[in-house]
Amino acid sequence: MLRVAVVGSGPSGVFTAQALVQQEAVPGVTVDVLDRLPCPYGLVRYGVAPDHEKIKSLQHTLRAALEHPRISFLGNVRAGEGPGEVPPRRLRELYHAVVYCVGAASARRLGIPGEDLPGSWSATEFVSWYSAHPDAPPDGFALPARSAVVIGVGNVAVDVARVLARGADEFRTTDVPHAALAALAASRVRDVHMVGRRGPAQAKFTTKELRELGGLNGVRTLVRADEAALDPAWEDPSGLPAVGRRNVEVLREWSRRPVPEAGRRIHVRFFLRPVALLGDDAVRAVRFERTAPDGSGGVAGTGEFEDIEAQLVLRSVGYRGVPVGGLPFDDENGTVPHEAGRVLRDGVPSPGEYVAGWIKRGPTGVIGTNRPCAKETVASLLADAPALLASREPAGDPRAALRAAGAEPVEWPGWLGIEAAETALGRDLGRGPVKIPDWEGLLVAARGGATGRPSARERHVLD
């Protein structure tokens, strides 16, 4: 019987596990899905905005897969070669094959002066905070800023701009953690500037995400027609791909319509490249250089500069893979070298080691893109299965071995305990289920204990 470990329980990991147990070429495959967090679902739980309930409902699909009788969830297990981590070489001893689906957890940097000033954060950190990721400090964003700048024009940038501009009342029915809800309720942000270095036709957001910005209660969405018109496709977007054409049409409509007065404003800006974050002890502004189309699909600096006031800067310029100790890593691309999903060591496929998802192909595509990616890797693994089965028998019971290595796996009943605790926490707050935002609380809940309650300050702000 082929025994496989899948490291990572986000969409790519779950789709990989599902494809393995559903195929018929190698019957009886068993899969342990390992995750460093005690909770499954990866970015669906910790990356999708709380007000995107339709996308978050994908958790039901992932849940059904993880409840398959030949798939087991083992959370709170870290792969790597650091303290408390299980080395890849040990995983290879415990399983016939290991598939790494660890995503791309870090944020790309701008590489400009002032990037590390207080008040400057990656959008990834902000998303982790309002998604209750246990690595994020629960009180990391007090939001005293009046003006915020979001650098980037992709879907993540749209998400964080929307969360900053939207009223806290509209998040009460979501699972956003209570500390984040209290901070949003007390927020002083009135202007959110979402800025891209190229034009509207090159923006990476989808039209559905973009349209949401124009329908927020009490929020004005502003587009400067003279600025956007630097894009050659602004007046006639008919030659663009469908998404780009629809995006330009929406932005053109916004630039022309009367905009009613509102308490908060979202400024959608283009052709501005960040060159420095300004401030002494904290961010006070972002300096941009005006860019212009260079005739080859890119942009070039014009030597003209503009400073936009900001006490909060969120950098949303892409994700990047993080090395897993004991695995090869292509630092330039932020991926593990592979051939059709087979991990390459010194250019040669490493028996029994595979990758899928963003750590395989880079942070591209949407959630559904992970299905064909996973199927390609599974096809490679199944082709190798006869040799893997003949090579050796895995050593002992994986759970006992993981515990002996210092891990304390949270199995499926433990995750159900976390769900029950989050439901109880929400009930105590007069809300639906509310996420537990810290490691201690999650692990206590996984073991059947009581979790913490919101502070008096949080209650007061929300009441």
Buried (B, 14 or more C-beta within 10 A) or exposed (E): EBBBBBBBBBBBBBBBBBBBBEBEEBEEBBBBBBBBBBBBBBBBBBBBBBBBEEEBEBBEBBBEBBEBEEBBBBBBBBBBBEEEBBBBEBBBBBBBBBBBBBBBBBBBEBEBEBBEBEBBBBBBBBBBBBBBBBEBEBBBBEBEBBBBBBBBBBBBBBBBBBBBBBBBEBBBEBBBBBBBBBBBBBBEBBBBBBBBBBBBBBBBBBBEBBBBBBEBEEBBBBBEEEBBBBBEBBEEBEEBEEBBBBBBBBBBEBBEEEEEEBEBBBBBBBBBBBBBBBBEEEBBBBBBBBBBBEEEEEBEBEEEBEEBBBBBBBBBBBBBBBBBEBBBBBEEEBBBBBEEBBBBEEEEBBBBBBBBBBBBBBBEEEBEBBBEBBBBBBBBBBEBBEEBBEEEEBEEEBBEBBEEBEBBBBBBEBBEBBEEBBEBBBEEBEBEBBBBBBEEBBBBBBEEEEBEEBEEEBEEBBE
